[in-house]
């Protein structure tokens, strides 16, 4: 039997070992931040919390599948012959800059395949280039991973840790301990699959009765990359641990309506609404080929053959009104499944595949509050449209996704 002194010493050595592993991991990430012309500095943080504007609006720019490579030497794919000689990743950068200037979003959501791992030998430098316009805009932005981001010099865990440390990023590698869930406040959620699962809360308009209340949740989920199931290769999917976490968040907000009862008009509000963002479509999306959609269904849906019950979870939660996807670049439609809209962003980047003569595009999402007698109240409507990367940034396919009845 060990003496108390030996037990103390072994515990102390074990603690030192754990701390050294954690320290070396974060040093590795920090060193990756010092690349090229990027000098080390403290992270520049976005203005938080996210909240609706004083005019009662909150606008999101969705950027799907940038597939960024190395910059000016990375050639474009699937463009007209007249465009090819002068087309590179810089066209993607210019498109993002134009979208930010034109739409003036409050928040930018990058929904995976941000970089094309096989086209770069330095994932960190490609990330700096890809997210450069968002950083320069000083807008809050967040990203999740697709199935190609990790095919270079960083693992998925390293990528999400790195992205979370970038200027003005509000991304997280793991769920925030501040999320209300059945695991209890203050606890760390470690038993969850993937990297890039987190919830961002959007608060009420400044000075309104609901300025200190979350009115809109933005759920970001890691849908994985590739997996082998029963000897068959398939795309990734959202796992049960992630859905369990989501259900916990939803339950955690059940009491918010009761908390609002002391406010006059606020007592009629329902639970906070939610939007979800992930990369790989769920297996039910092909059903939309036979239903009414807004936009174009131009390629087969590349999803997993494993159905983990994402749609059923969203339906049971009741707060998710729309889901925004990437992955299939030439699909840009919105379609409704069991009362929930599923919308593709459409291919954004010029190094990703597309269709010659079919402009790259981006999706915009606008949530608007209801005007009460004295103050802005809860969410009244959610609309969306797309912009094309043409001379006029043409606006197409505007539609209402949800409105208060």
Beta strands, then each sheet from edge to edge (+ up, - down):
strand 1: 50-51
strand 2: 57-63
strand 3: 107-111
strand 4: 140-144
strand 5: 198-203
strand 6: 214-220
strand 7: 226-229
strand 8: 232-235
strand 9: 273-277
strand 10: 293-294
strand 11: 320-325
strand 12: 334-337
strand 13: 340-344
strand 14: 361-371
strand 15: 376-388
strand 16: 395-403
sheet 1: 1+ 5+ 6- 9- 11- 13- 12+ 10-
sheet 2: 4+ 3+ 2+ 14- 15+ 16-
sheet 3: 7+ 8-
end
